[in-house]
Amino acid sequence: MKQIILNLALAACALSAAAADPVSDINVERSESNLIVNMTVDPQQVTSRSNREEWLRPVITNGVDSLRLRPVIVAGRTRYYQHLRADGNNAPYVMLRSGKGNPYAYSEVVPYADWMEMSTLTLERDVDGCCGDALEASSSSELARLDFTPQTFEPLMVYVKPAAEAVKTREIHGSAYIDFRVNRTDIDPGYRRNPEELAAIRATIDAIKGDKDVTITSLSIKGYASPEGPYANNERLAKGRTEALVDYVRNLYSFPAGLMTTSWEAEDWQGLVDYVKKSTLADRDDILALITDNSLAPDAREWRLKSRFPEQYAFLLKEVYPALRHSDYAVNYNIRNYTTVEEIAAVMASAPQKLSLEELFRLAQSLDKDSPEFQEVMEVAVRMYPDSPVANLNAGLTAIGHDELDMARAYLAKAGKSPEADYARGILEAKAGNYTRAVELLQAAKGVAEAQAAIDRLRELKLID
């Protein structure tokens, strides 16, 4: 939006009115391309003898660049008429009679230059003697300080402090696809893909167990068989294979009694349902209705699937059932709390998943909010806690502060419902130029003191009525 005329009297240009006696009512405005200087010059405030005159020279300067405006001559009687005879109406100055006449409304328009953005309007006063080239006195005074820095909407960012976790409890989980020989429940560590699957389980446990900041609180294993074959046999296999995997883990680690828990499910029908829902199988809806019919016993359900949809069953048996024979494991653990921002910064650099949202916020608060480091912490927080309304709210505010409005909008879509979220969305809309919606949201941000200040600022900038 092009900059409109700014008036000093309206505080668009800061003014220090230190005018000398003959000059008053100083007003400096800026249009898109010009600077307009208005003031009142009262010749009755200047006393000059008949053959003397005083030059009033307005000058705009920033200390390096300067521009002299049309001067005003306040002259005694003799010098006044000399100037009139010499230059008449084409004089490059304003001619006033000393001690006589009404105040003169001085106005000058000059092209605006970038260097004038932060500048000063000064008045140079020179008194010339009777011979025309004898300078009897000279002075300079400041009339106004000019500030045409672009006026922008820069509201305060209201960050929300996350609640601290009394105990930082976490869980890591996975699925192991152990290959067993037909109808066997004992584990052969070297059979088919078992070396890789068992190594993945060990790596999961070792990564946690070897961390001095972590305490394992429980380890659970749940085994599943596929719906293929009699239910009773599948239950035997699911139970026996789960116990075999538990024994394998117990033989490797000395966990306290009671730390490990086990369970099993004879047939993973839910896994089959999940696959079919996402599939493009022929007769998918009919198959889905059948395999979710809990009024049928599992064996009857499997027999009907095989007999009514033989082609689809053959495909499922080959491509899907192997993945339904799995053991899910979960390791629950606690992480110690970190007390200093230096320690938190070090952990964030190496293992940010060990930090709570409150710890990350504490680190951010120790940094300059305009710094890249602050932005990085807020982005790490939302990566570690992508579903947290507070993390998304704070990340959204940070993105607004860096004018990354599309990113901010994505974060704030997950910021939940709260006065602080309404405030953040309000300033986002204002930044995007949607002022009507911005005011609606800011007015909805009950209890956020900064909301009214933001509305007042929008009104001050004449962006709203």
Stockholm file with secondary structure:
# STOCKHOLM 1.0

chainA/1-465         MKQIILNLALAACALSAAAADPVSDINVERSESNLIVNMTVDPQQVTSRSNREEWLRPVITNGVDSLRLRPVIVAGRTRYYQHLRADGNNAPYVMLRSGKGNPYAYSEVVPYADWMEMSTLTLERDVDGCCGDALEASSSSELARLDFTPQTFEPLMVYVKPAAEAVKTREIHGSAYIDFRVNRTDIDPGYRRNPEELAAIRATIDAIKGDKDVTITSLSIKGYASPEGPYANNERLAKGRTEALVDYVRNLYSFPAGLMTTSWEAEDWQGLVDYVKKSTLADRDDILALITDNSLAPDAREWRLKSRFPEQYAFLLKEVYPALRHSDYAVNYNIRNYTTVEEIAAVMASAPQKLSLEELFRLAQSLDKDSPEFQEVMEVAVRMYPDSPVANLNAGLTAIGHDELDMARAYLAKAGKSPEADYARGILEAKAGNYTRAVELLQAAKGVAEAQAAIDRLRELKLID
#=GR chainA/1-465 SS CCCCCEEGGGTSSCCCCCCCTTEEEEEEEECSSEEEEEEEECGGGCCCCTTCEEEEEEEEECSSCEEECCCEEEECHHHHHHHHHHHGGGCSSEEEETTCSCCEEEEEEEECCGGGGEEEEEEEEEEECTTSSCEEEEEEEEEEEEECCCCCCCCCCCCCCCCCCSSEEEEEEEEECCCCCTTCCSCCTTSTTHHHHHHHHHHHHHHHHTCTTEEEEEEEEEEECCSCSCHHHHHHHHHHHHHHHHHHHHHHCCCCTTSEEEEEESCCHHHHHHHHHHCCCTTHHHHHHHHTCTTSCHHHHHHHHHHHCHHHHHHHHHHTHHHHSCEEEEEEEEECCCCSHHHHHHHHHHCGGGSCHHHHHHHHHTSCTTSHHHHHHHHHHHHHSTTCHHHHHHHHHHHHHTTCHHHHHHHHTTSCSSHHHHHHHHHHHHHTTCHHHHHHHHHHCTTCHHHHHHHHHHHHTTSCC
#=GC SS_cons         CCCCCEEGGGTSSCCCCCCCTTEEEEEEEECSSEEEEEEEECGGGCCCCTTCEEEEEEEEECSSCEEECCCEEEECHHHHHHHHHHHGGGCSSEEEETTCSCCEEEEEEEECCGGGGEEEEEEEEEEECTTSSCEEEEEEEEEEEEECCCCCCCCCCCCCCCCCCSSEEEEEEEEECCCCCTTCCSCCTTSTTHHHHHHHHHHHHHHHHTCTTEEEEEEEEEEECCSCSCHHHHHHHHHHHHHHHHHHHHHHCCCCTTSEEEEEESCCHHHHHHHHHHCCCTTHHHHHHHHTCTTSCHHHHHHHHHHHCHHHHHHHHHHTHHHHSCEEEEEEEEECCCCSHHHHHHHHHHCGGGSCHHHHHHHHHTSCTTSHHHHHHHHHHHHHSTTCHHHHHHHHHHHHHTTCHHHHHHHHTTSCSSHHHHHHHHHHHHHTTCHHHHHHHHHHCTTCHHHHHHHHHHHHTTSCC
//
